[in-house]
Amino acid sequence: MRILILTITFCLSILSVNADNNKLYERLDSVIANRAEYEANKEKRLHNIKFGINYVSNATDKLRIYERLVNEYTPYKYDSAMVYVQKAINLAKQIDSSEYYTQFQIIKARLLVFRGFYIEAKEILEKLEIPPTNRHLNYLYNCSLSALYFNLNISTKNSEYCQRYSTLFQEYIDKAIEYCPKKDAQYYYMKGVQLYSKGTIRDISTCFNKAMSLLEPDSRLYAMSAYALSKAYDKSHQSELQERYLLLAAISDVMASTNESLALQDVALSLYKNKNDLDKAREYINQTLKDAQEYNSRLQRVELYANLNVILSAYNEKLQKHSTWQNVAIISILGLMAIIVAAIVFVVRKNHLLKLKETELKTLTKQLSADNKQRKKDNKALQDSNDEFKYTNAKRESMANAFIMLCYQYIERLDNQRKLVIRKIKANQQNELLSILSSSKRGTEESQNFFSQFDKIFLSLYPSFVNELNSLLIPEAQIELKEDNELTPTLRVAALIRLDVTESAKIAGILSYSPQTIYNYRSTLKNSAIDKEHFDENLQKVCSVY
């Protein structure tokens, strides 16, 4: 029983994480759509910081401003960050500040590591002498060395040097932790990095989540913590949580206006490998490539081009398959069109023959007038039958039966008419036949019968149609049914629009009105609408529950 409860709890937690991840994908798309706003805020902040330099005369204060600018530019624009690092180094030389000079040399080495210039970074760091008592410089120095060997470890993966660089990375990250200010977000982030290769996923998760709880979601360290935690969950094969923190990192990167975009790149690869969403993967990888070009990171671009090539190859393969199916569809459509053209030719020829026969029968149609009374009885019988079906069967069956009976009636009438014509011709009663067929009552009665059937069937399908239509109209333009529960001509026009018959010419043909009359009815309806601009769209949405 306990195992069953644990299994159910685990399944529910997976479902919950899946639902959260879907919302995070929506959130990611939202922040990407608004990234221009985040970048504008970033540029405004940078402008304000740079503007402050004009009002600072003290060299130390100016160095602090340079430090802020370097921190802001580091994940955003490499070249700009390096410009202010060099300005700070030059100023530190002028005022003979060995501490600031060393600090900015360390920062310069760290930037070179991010750019992929490992030898140059190592040369700078090897020349520096760090006072043992200066905790801040020791912290920065060991952080830079750990970053250097971490990147070397990644770039030499599966080689004989990989383990050596991994050991050196661990050595310097351990030293950096000793000098890191305790119990702040940076400390918990560094602690999580330290535990990454030798700690449990629980301890790693605790450290990174603690760091994230102390940070705003639009900060770079928040994004770095979420990204590192996603890597830890990936390492422990917890794919749902890995995806969750990867999405959080990508969202934070966009909000913080960083151009490193490592998380978004991994999201794109995940979509390609696990979800086969090539369109979205291509969109994300293209965005990360733009970011890399803005940041001017050679190393990042090399990796991105490799990933972009993989995704684009799969995307092109998908397009080729789609193109193949599209060609098959086009060929099928062309074949179908050929069949339709042949059918049209056949029908036209048959119509021509029928017209010839019709010319011969014109003199006999007058004799069919006596059949009208019988047709009235047939209409009454059909109506009674439809009413019986309506109350004894379900609504859908009733509509189907009404349609079948209506078709049967017209088939029977045509058959009776054919028999009558044959009989009258045989009896040499052409004049009487011509009189019957020339009766003007026939078309009127058939139209009325059609309207009656249409009104009943439509109101059975959409009993609330009139009320919902009136809700779209101004109070003084409300429409009511006729006393016998039949639709008015205006309501029939609205009903056909609701059934997606929107062309006035087709409506005119169905209701036996002129196109101008239909136009007048539609204009009256639209002019009476509360929302004139979207009246037709709103009309097609009424009675959606039936």
Secondary structure, 3 states (H helix, E strand, C coil): CHHHHHHHHHHHHHHHHHHHHHHHHHHHHHHHHCHHHHHHHHHHHHHHHHHHHCCCCCHHHHHHHHHHHHHHHCCCCHHHHHHHHHHHHHHHHHCCCHHHHHHHHHHHHHHHHHHCCHHHHHHHHHHCCCCCCCHHHHHHHHHHHHHHHHHHHHHCCCCCCHHHHHHHHHHHHHHHHHHCCCCCHHHHHHHHHHHCCCCCHHHHHHHHHHHHHCCCCCCHHHHHHHHHHHHHHHHCCCHHHHHHHHHHHHHHHHHCCCCCCHHHHHHHHHHHHHHCCHHHHHHHHHHHHHHHHHHCCHHHHHHHHHHHHHHHHHHHHHHHHHHHHHHHHHHHHHHHHHHHHHHHHHHHHHHHHHHHHHHHHHHHCEECCCHHHHHHHHHHHHHHHHHHHHHHCCHHHHHHHHHHHHHHHHHHHHHHHHHHHHHHHHCCCHHHHHHHHCCCHHHHHHHHHHHHHHHHHHHHHCCCHHHHHHCCECHHHCCCCCCCCCCCHHHHHHHHHHCCCCCHHHHHHHHCCCHHHHHHHHHHHHHCECCCCCHHHHHCCCCCCC
